[in-house]
Amino acid sequence: MKTNRRKFIQNAGLSAAALGFAPQAIASSGKNDTDKDGQVLFIGDNIAVANTAYGKVKGFMLRGINTFLGIPYGADTSGANRFMPPQKPKPWTDVLPAVWWGNTAPQNMEKRYANVYASFVDHWNYDDVSEDCLKLNVWTPVINDGKKRPVMVWLHGGGYANGNAIEQDGYHGENLARKNDIVFVSINHRLGPFGYAHFGAAGEKFGASGNVGMLDCVAALEWVRDNIANFGGDPGNVTIMGQSGGGAKVCVLTAMPAAKGLFHKAVALSGSSLKAVEKANAEKLASYILKEAGLTYNDMDKLQQMPWKQYLEFASRAFTKYREDMKLPMFGGGGGFAPVVDGTYLPQHPYNLEPAPTAADVPMLICSTFNEQSPSRTDSTLEKIDINGVKDKLKDRFGDKTGSIVDAYTKAFPDKRPIEIWSMIASNRQNAIALADAKSKQSAGVYVAWFGWQPPLFDNRMRAFHCSDICFWFYNTDVMLTHTGGGARPRKLSTKMSDALVNFMRTGNPNGGSLPRWPAYTAANGETMILDDTCAVKNDPDREARKALA
């Protein structure tokens, strides 16, 4: 399989400037610094060694940050462990080398790099795929010095079916750990039909099967609780954060009793999950899988033991047939491989009008981007579309309401061109605001942002696209060059956003840095921080436009 993974260890010894990391990854003091470059990568028997409950791990130190990759937080999920809640990893006696990423969870890897523009922009990092995927990564400034640093736990995107902890270079925790003296953790977990196929009808043994992917996340948080102090982190101050599918996982975790108390703040980027899959729909989809495989509920052991690629093929074909039979739309509606309201592990929908009570004391920061979808990014001819053309493009999605919706957005944003109006409607904030409205009913604060920074790439056609804000929050704009172009302009905003994020991690309030005063969100005013070259707070700037979508 083709791989796009960085030649990480080989490149680690190059100068920071050559890698495009300066100045975010290493400070520069003058034009002659290249003559004084010292060693930046250190690895050896007594470097970056830490204790865990299961044995010692040994990583490496890169540019002053202790880095541990691929630490097991759970056992192999293949065979008898497939569809089961995560098991503890087996202890080890020798020092475990934690110097390379853990396996990517099973998913469809065919033609992963077929879209060359997507591969270029998101700089995908995929490699070995295995059910032995319950691994995590840690970046920390100091090991076991007794100091309690805030802890970030990052949940990757890709919906519930794709992705891994390091699929984009912007996911790296090195720069945020260095800049703000925090501990950064990222995790892999089960996905798709391995994590969310609900075979509860087979008996109590399989009662958790529809939510084992989320229970993996809980197990990783339990590992953080039990071990992160050995890495300089504070288990009493943990923030969970995710984007897209990762943001949805954040929302679901706030509604899971098993996760209560394992984290203390939550950040959801472009992934506001209000509802989960109904149990009846999940069970019906599971029956389609068994039928496709020629098995019954009495043959669950055979479904557990078959090679993962074969099972994935059965499950994928079953989902296609299920969707066709149920006449479901391409996106959303009726179910799929996603967390299930099973009454036990997920008692209710997370934020369907009323927020889950388990989230009551968890402050939340919510952000979406102006242009989650940018139709003209790879088709420059669409830049010339007129407003009637926009209405034609959106008619299949919005039907008879299309004209009034386009007119409402045009009125609300008179400075936007037709192509931008199209993008903003397709990227509307309905779910983000519904989440904020529900969350604002609880005592813990909720803060809302709208990211509008436009990268100077693809002739300025990328706009503030889905995923583009991640590297700004993590002070990685000079690492994720294909999202920003690099340089001082994005770095300036990144400084403000990363400081606000860490303030939120420390206190549950993002204020205290260089952003304007950021008021907590209220449903009445819709206070929203606009994140751009010039940042400002506006009261629900698209409220009137969104009314047309209702």
C-alpha positions in Angstrom: 0.0 0.0 0.0 1.2 3.4 -0.9 2.2 5.5 2.1 2.5 9.3 2.6 4.0 9.1 6.1 6.9 11.5 6.8 10.4 10.1 7.0 10.1 11.2 10.6 13.3 10.0 12.2 15.4 10.7 9.2 14.1 14.2 8.9 14.2 15.0 12.6 17.9 15.7 12.5 17.5 18.4 9.8 17.5 22.1 10.7 14.2 23.5 11.8 14.2 26.0 8.9 14.7 23.2 6.4 11.6 21.4 7.8 9.5 24.5 7.8 9.1 24.4 11.6 10.8 27.8 12.5 9.9 29.7 14.5 7.0 27.7 15.9 9.1 24.6 16.6 12.3 26.3 17.5 13.3 29.9 18.2 15.6 31.8 15.9 18.0 34.4 17.2 19.7 35.7 14.1 20.9 35.2 10.6 23.9 33.2 11.6 22.0 30.6 13.6 22.6 27.9 11.0 26.3 28.1 12.0 25.4 27.3 15.6 22.8 24.6 15.1 23.0 22.0 17.7 21.6 18.5 18.0 17.7 18.5 18.1 16.9 14.8 18.3 18.0 12.7 21.3 17.3 9.1 21.7 19.0 6.5 24.0 18.6 4.2 27.0 18.2 6.9 29.5 16.4 9.5 27.4 12.6 10.1 27.6 11.9 7.1 29.9 8.6 7.1 31.8 6.6 4.6 34.0 3.1 3.4 33.2 0.8 1.0 35.1 1.8 -1.7 32.6 5.6 -1.2 32.3 8.2 1.4 31.3 8.1 3.2 28.0 11.0 4.9 26.2 10.5 7.6 23.6 12.8 10.3 22.3 13.4 14.0 22.8 12.8 16.3 19.8 13.5 20.0 20.0 13.2 19.8 23.8 9.9 17.9 23.9 9.7 14.4 25.2 7.8 12.4 22.6 6.2 9.0 23.1 4.4 7.3 20.1 2.2 4.2 20.0 1.8 3.5 23.8 -0.7 0.7 24.3 -3.8 1.7 26.3 -5.8 -1.4 25.4 -5.3 -5.0 24.2 -5.6 -6.2 20.6 -9.2 -6.0 19.5 -9.2 -8.9 17.0 -10.6 -12.3 17.4 -12.6 -12.9 20.6 -12.1 -9.2 21.5 -13.9 -8.0 18.4 -17.2 -6.3 19.3 -16.2 -6.5 23.0 -15.4 -3.6 25.4 -11.7 -2.8 25.4 -9.5 -5.0 27.5 -6.5 -3.8 29.4 -3.1 -4.2 27.7 -0.9 -7.0 28.9 2.0 -5.7 31.2 5.5 -5.9 29.8 8.8 -6.4 31.7 11.3 -4.8 29.3 11.3 -1.1 28.5 8.8 -0.7 25.6 10.1 1.4 22.7 7.5 4.1 22.1 9.1 5.7 19.0 6.6 5.0 16.2 2.9 5.6 15.6 0.4 2.9 16.6 -1.5 1.1 13.9 -4.4 2.8 12.1 -7.8 1.2 13.0 -9.3 -1.0 10.2 -11.1 1.1 7.6 -11.4 1.3 3.8 -7.9 2.0 2.6 -8.6 1.6 -1.1 -7.4 4.5 -3.3 -6.6 6.5 -0.2 -4.4 8.8 -2.2 -6.4 8.8 -5.5 -7.4 12.4 -5.1 -4.1 14.1 -5.5 -5.4 17.5 -4.4 -6.9 16.1 -1.2 -3.6 14.3 -0.6 -1.6 17.4 -1.1 -3.8 19.7 1.0 -4.4 17.4 4.0 -1.0 15.7 3.7 -2.5 12.4 4.8 -0.4 10.1 7.0 -1.5 6.5 6.8 0.4 3.3 7.1 -0.1 -0.1 8.8 -3.7 -1.1 9.5 -4.6 -3.5 12.3 -7.1 -4.3 14.9 -4.2 -4.0 17.4 -4.9 -0.2 17.2 -5.6 0.9 20.8 -2.5 3.1 21.1 -1.9 6.7 22.1 0.8 9.4 21.7 2.2 11.8 24.3 4.1 15.1 24.0 5.3 16.6 27.2 7.9 19.2 28.2 9.1 17.4 31.3 8.7 13.9 32.7 7.6 13.3 36.2 8.8 16.6 37.7 5.9 16.9 40.1 4.3 19.7 38.2 0.7 19.4 37.2 0.2 20.6 33.6 -3.1 20.8 31.9 -3.7 17.8 29.6 -5.2 17.9 26.1 -6.7 14.7 24.7 -7.2 14.9 20.9 -9.8 12.9 19.1 -9.2 12.7 15.3 -11.7 13.4 12.6 -12.9 11.2 9.7 -16.5 10.8 10.9 -16.8 7.5 12.8 -15.4 5.5 9.9 -12.0 6.9 9.0 -8.9 8.7 10.3 -6.1 8.2 12.9 -4.3 10.2 15.5 -1.7 11.6 13.2 -3.5 11.7 9.8 -2.6 15.4 9.4 0.7 17.0 10.3 -1.3 19.7 12.1 -2.3 17.1 14.7 1.2 17.0 16.3 1.3 18.2 19.9 4.9 19.3 20.1 4.5 23.0 19.5 1.5 23.5 21.9 3.3 21.5 24.6 6.4 23.7 24.2 4.7 27.0 23.8 2.1 26.7 26.6 3.7 24.1 29.0 0.9 21.5 28.6 0.8 17.7 28.0 -0.8 16.6 24.7 -2.2 13.2 24.0 -3.7 11.8 20.8 -5.4 8.4 20.4 -6.4 5.7 17.9 -9.6 3.8 18.5 -12.0 1.4 16.7 -14.0 2.8 13.8 -16.9 1.9 11.5 -18.4 -1.6 11.8 -15.6 -2.6 14.2 -16.6 0.1 16.7 -20.3 0.7 16.1 -22.1 -2.4 14.8 -24.8 -3.1 17.4 -25.2 -6.9 17.8 -27.0 -6.6 21.1 -29.8 -8.9 19.7 -27.2 -11.8 19.9 -27.3 -11.6 23.7 -26.0 -9.7 26.7 -22.4 -10.6 25.8 -22.6 -8.3 22.8 -24.6 -5.6 24.5 -21.8 -3.0 24.2 -21.0 -3.7 20.6 -22.6 -0.6 19.2 -20.5 1.7 21.3 -17.1 -0.1 21.7 -15.4 2.6 19.6 -16.5 5.2 22.2 -15.6 2.8 25.1 -12.1 2.8 23.6 -12.0 6.6 24.1 -13.2 6.1 27.7 -10.4 3.5 28.2 -7.8 6.0 26.8 -9.1 8.6 29.3 -8.8 6.1 32.1 -5.2 5.5 31.0 -4.7 9.3 31.2 -6.2 9.3 34.7 -4.0 6.5 35.9 -0.7 7.4 34.1 -0.5 11.0 32.9 1.1 12.3 36.2 4.2 10.2 35.3 4.4 12.4 32.1 4.1 15.7 33.9 0.3 16.1 33.4 -2.6 16.7 35.8 -5.3 14.0 35.7 -7.6 16.5 37.4 -7.4 18.9 34.5 -8.1 17.1 31.3 -9.6 18.7 28.2 -11.1 16.6 25.3 -11.0 18.1 21.9 -11.9 16.9 18.4 -12.7 18.2 14.9 -15.4 16.9 12.5 -16.0 13.3 13.6 -13.7 14.0 16.6 -16.0 16.9 17.6 -18.9 14.6 17.4 -17.1 12.1 19.7 -16.5 14.9 22.1 -20.2 15.6 22.3 -21.0 11.9 22.8 -18.4 11.5 25.5 -20.1 14.2 27.5 -23.3 12.1 27.5 -21.6 8.8 28.5 -21.8 7.9 32.3 -18.6 5.9 32.0 -16.7 9.0 30.9 -18.0 11.2 33.7 -15.1 12.7 35.7 -12.4 11.6 33.3 -12.3 15.0 31.6 -13.2 18.5 32.7 -13.5 20.7 29.6 -14.6 20.0 26.1 -13.9 21.5 22.7 -15.9 20.6 19.6 -14.6 21.9 16.2 -16.9 21.5 13.1 -18.6 18.5 14.6 -21.7 19.3 16.7 -23.4 16.0 17.4 -26.9 16.4 18.7 -28.2 12.9 18.1 -26.9 9.3 18.0 -28.3 6.3 16.2 -31.5 4.8 17.5 -31.2 1.3 18.9 -33.8 -0.2 16.5 -32.0 1.2 13.4 -28.6 -0.1 14.7 -30.0 -3.6 15.3 -31.5 -3.7 11.8 -28.2 -2.7 10.2 -26.5 -5.5 12.2 -29.0 -8.0 10.9 -28.1 -6.9 7.4 -24.4 -7.7 8.1 -25.2 -11.2 9.3 -27.4 -11.8 6.3 -24.6 -10.5 3.9 -22.2 -12.9 5.6 -24.6 -15.8 5.4 -24.6 -16.1 9.2 -27.1 -15.9 12.1 -26.8 -14.6 15.6 -25.7 -18.1 16.7 -22.6 -17.6 14.5 -21.2 -14.5 16.2 -17.9 -16.4 16.9 -17.4 -16.8 13.1 -18.0 -13.1 12.6 -15.4 -12.4 15.2 -12.8 -14.8 13.8 -12.9 -13.9 10.1 -10.2 -11.6 8.7 -10.9 -8.0 9.2 -10.9 -7.1 5.5 -13.5 -9.8 4.9 -15.7 -8.6 7.7 -15.4 -5.0 6.5 -16.4 -6.0 3.0 -19.5 -7.7 4.3 -20.4 -4.8 6.5 -19.9 -2.2 3.7 -22.1 -4.1 1.3 -24.7 -4.6 4.1 -24.8 -0.9 4.8 -25.3 -0.1 1.1 -28.3 -2.4 0.9 -29.7 -1.2 4.2 -29.5 2.4 3.0 -31.2 1.5 -0.3 -34.0 -0.5 1.4 -34.6 2.2 4.0 -34.5 4.9 1.3 -32.1 7.0 3.4 -30.4 10.1 2.1 -26.7 9.9 1.3 -25.8 11.8 4.5 -27.6 11.5 7.8 -31.0 10.0 8.5 -31.9 6.7 10.1 -28.6 5.3 11.1 -25.2 4.0 10.2 -22.0 3.0 11.9 -22.0 5.5 14.7 -22.7 5.6 18.5 -26.0 4.0 19.5 -28.5 5.1 22.1 -28.5 1.7 23.8 -29.9 2.8 27.1 -26.7 1.7 29.0 -23.5 3.1 27.7 -25.3 6.0 26.0 -28.6 6.5 27.8 -29.8 9.4 25.6 -29.1 11.6 22.6 -26.3 14.0 23.6 -27.9 17.3 22.8 -31.3 16.7 21.1 -33.0 19.9 22.5 -32.0 19.0 26.1 -28.3 18.4 27.0 -27.2 15.2 28.7 -27.1 15.8 32.5 -23.6 14.2 32.6 -22.4 17.4 30.8 -23.7 19.9 33.3 -20.4 20.9 34.9 -18.2 20.7 31.7 -17.4 24.0 30.0 -17.5 23.8 26.3 -15.9 25.7 23.4 -17.6 25.3 20.0 -16.1 26.4 16.7 -17.0 26.0 13.0 -15.6 27.5 9.9 -17.1 30.0 7.4 -16.5 27.6 4.5 -16.6 24.0 5.7 -17.3 23.3 2.0 -15.6 25.4 -0.7 -17.0 24.3 -4.1 -14.5 26.1 -6.2 -11.3 25.0 -4.6 -10.4 22.7 -7.4 -12.7 24.2 -10.1 -11.9 27.8 -10.8 -14.8 28.2 -13.3 -17.2 28.2 -10.3 -15.7 31.5 -9.2 -17.7 33.2 -11.9 -21.1 31.7 -10.9 -23.9 34.2 -10.5 -26.6 34.2 -7.8 -29.1 32.4 -10.0 -26.5 29.7 -10.7 -26.1 29.3 -6.9 -29.8 28.8 -6.6 -29.7 26.1 -9.3 -26.8 24.3 -7.5 -28.5 24.2 -4.2 -32.0 23.3 -5.4 -31.5 19.6 -5.0 -30.6 20.1 -1.3 -33.2 22.7 -0.3 -36.0 22.4 -2.8 -38.6 25.1 -2.9 -36.9 27.0 -0.1 -33.7 27.5 -2.1 -34.6 31.0 -3.4 -35.5 32.4 0.0 -32.4 30.9 1.6 -30.0 32.3 -0.9 -31.7 35.7 -0.7 -31.5 35.7 3.1 -27.7 34.9 3.1 -27.1 37.5 0.4 -28.9 40.1 2.6 -27.0 39.1 5.7 -23.6 39.1 3.9 -23.8 41.8 1.2 -20.0 41.9 0.8 -19.9 38.2 -0.2 -19.7 37.1 -3.8 -22.2 34.4 -5.1 -19.6 31.6 -4.8 -19.0 32.6 -1.2 -22.8 32.7 -0.5 -23.0 29.2 -1.9 -20.2 28.0 0.4 -21.7 29.6 3.5 -25.1 28.1 2.9 -23.6 24.7 2.4 -21.5 25.2 5.5 -24.3 26.7 7.7 -24.1 26.9 11.5 -27.4 25.2 12.3 -25.9 22.3 14.3 -23.2 24.4 16.0 -25.8 26.9 17.2 -28.2 24.1 18.2 -25.4 22.6 20.3 -24.6 26.0 21.9 -28.3 26.7 22.6 -28.7 23.3 24.3 -25.4 23.6 26.2 -26.2 27.2 27.4 -29.0 25.8 29.5 -26.4 24.3 31.8 -24.4 26.0 34.5 -21.0 25.5 32.9 -20.0 28.2 30.4 -20.1 27.7 26.6 -18.0 29.8 24.2 -18.7 30.0 20.4 -16.2 30.9 17.7 -16.5 31.2 13.9 -13.3 30.8 12.0 -13.0 32.9 8.8 -9.3 33.1 8.0 -8.6 32.7 4.3 -5.4 31.0 3.2 -3.6 32.4 0.1 -3.6 29.1 -1.7 -5.3 27.7 -4.8 -5.6 31.3 -6.0 -7.5 32.2 -2.8 -10.2 29.6 -3.5 -9.7 27.4 -0.4 -11.3 29.9 1.9 -11.9 29.0 5.6 -12.4 25.3 4.8 -13.2 22.2 6.9 -10.1 21.3 9.1 -8.3 24.6 8.4 -8.6 25.9 12.0 -7.0 22.9 13.6 -3.4 23.9 13.1 -4.2 27.4 14.4 -5.4 26.1 17.7 -2.3 23.9 18.1 0.2 26.5 17.0 1.1 24.5 13.9 0.6 26.9 11.1 4.3 26.6 10.1 3.9 22.8 10.2 0.6 22.4 8.3 1.9 24.6 5.4 -0.6 23.1 2.9 -3.4 24.7 5.0 -1.8 28.1 5.6 1.1 28.8 3.3 3.1 29.5 6.5 4.7 32.7 7.6 3.9 35.6 10.0 0.3 36.2 9.0 -1.2 32.9 10.0 1.2 32.6 12.9 -0.1 35.8 14.4 -3.7 34.5 14.6 -2.4 31.1 15.7 -0.7 32.7 18.7 -4.0 34.3 19.8 -6.0 31.1 19.3 -3.6 28.7 21.0 -3.3 31.0 24.0 -7.1 31.2 24.2 -7.3 27.4 24.0 -4.8 26.9 26.8 -6.5 29.5 28.9 -9.7 27.5 28.4 -7.9 24.3 29.3 -6.6 25.8 32.5 -9.7 27.6 33.7 -12.7 26.8 31.5 -12.6 30.4 30.2 -10.6 31.4 27.1 -10.0 34.9 28.2 -6.7 36.3 29.3 -4.7 36.4 26.1 -4.5 38.8 23.2 -8.0 38.1 21.7 -10.7 40.7 22.4 -12.8 39.9 25.5 -14.7 36.7 24.7 -18.1 36.6 26.4 -19.9 33.4 27.2 -22.6 32.4 24.7 -26.2 33.0 25.4 -29.1 31.9 23.3 -30.6 35.4 23.4 -27.5 37.2 22.0 -25.6 34.5 20.2 -22.2 35.9 21.2 -19.7 34.7 18.7 -15.9 35.3 18.4 -15.0 35.9 14.8 -11.5 34.5 14.2 -9.6 36.2 11.4 -6.7 38.5 10.8 -8.7 41.0 12.9 -10.8 39.2 15.6 -14.0 40.6 16.9 -17.1 39.5 18.8 -20.4 39.8 17.0 -23.9 38.8 18.2 -25.1 35.9 16.1 -24.1 37.5 12.7 -26.0 34.9 10.6 -29.2 34.6 12.8 -31.5 36.1 10.2 -30.0 34.1 7.4 -30.3 30.8 9.4 -34.0 31.5 10.0 -34.6 30.7 6.3 -33.0 27.3 6.8 -35.4 26.3 9.6 
